[in-house]
C-alpha cells in the first residue's frame, strides 16, 4: 500500500521519505521560470527568491494528471497493491481533479483520492496518520474511510502580516484586503469548507499571537504542527502553543511553509495545522 500527497502538504522530504509517503509536486513559477515545489526548489530557496528585491510575485499551478499517473504507475510497478492520495482542497486547486483523472485512467487499480478540504500540514498530518495505519496493517479502504471521518476535526489557522498576498492570489477580494491595509490590522485566517476566510483581525503582532494561540487551544488537541514563513521567534510561539494545548513540546514539529502556499500567505505568516480530538 502506498500513500501519496501533493506538495501543498508542506511535508518535508526527509519526513515524507522516512514515513514512506510519496509527494507529487505542484508547480511554482517566477515569471517565465517554472519549478517543481519541493523538487527543483526547496522551501528555503523559495523564500530567498520570494523576498529578493524586485522579484515577481510567484504563481502556483496544480499537479498535473500526467504527474499523478506517472506517480501511481511507478508505485504500482514497485509493488504497491493500492494507493491513498491525500490532496489540497478542490476549491483551492485543480489538484484533486488531476488525481481523479489519473485514477480513472487506471480503472483496474485501487486508488482512493481524498479531498482534505484544506491545505498545508493538514494534508501532512493526515498523510502521516495514513502511513502509521498502513504500517499497522490497515487496508486502503479502511485508511481512506478513517481519514474522511476525521476531516471535521481538522483546522488550519494562520496569522498574516497583510491580506495583500491573498488578494493578489485571488483568494479574497480587493476591498477586503484594502480595509485591512488601511487599518493596519493583523488578520487571522482559516480554511472553512475549502474556502479561505478571515476569523479575526487585531491591531498588533503581540495581540495576533495571543489570539491565534487562543484559537488553537479552544478544543483538546490530538496532533499539531507549527507552520511559518521565516517568522521570528517561532520557537517561543511553539512553546506558547504547547502550554495552551497541554501537548509535549517535543511532539510539536515546526515546518517552513513551502512554495505551494507561500505566495498566498506572504513573508512573516505563521500558524498551525491542528487535528483536534473527536468531539
ABEGO torsion letter per residue (X at the ends): XBBBBBAAAGBBAAAAAAAGBBBBBBBBBBEABBBBBGAABBAAAAAAAAABBGBBBBBBBBBBAAAAAAAAAAAAAAGBABBBBBBBBAAABAAAAAAAAAAAABAABBBBBBBAGBBEAAAAAAAAAAAAAAAAGBBAAAAAAAAAAAAAABBBBBBBABAAAAAAAGABBAAAAAAAAAAGBBBBBBBBGGBBBBABBBABAAAAAAAAAAAAAABBBABBBBBBBGBBGAAAAAAAAAAAAGBBAAABBBBBBBAAAAAAAEBGBBEBBBBBBBX
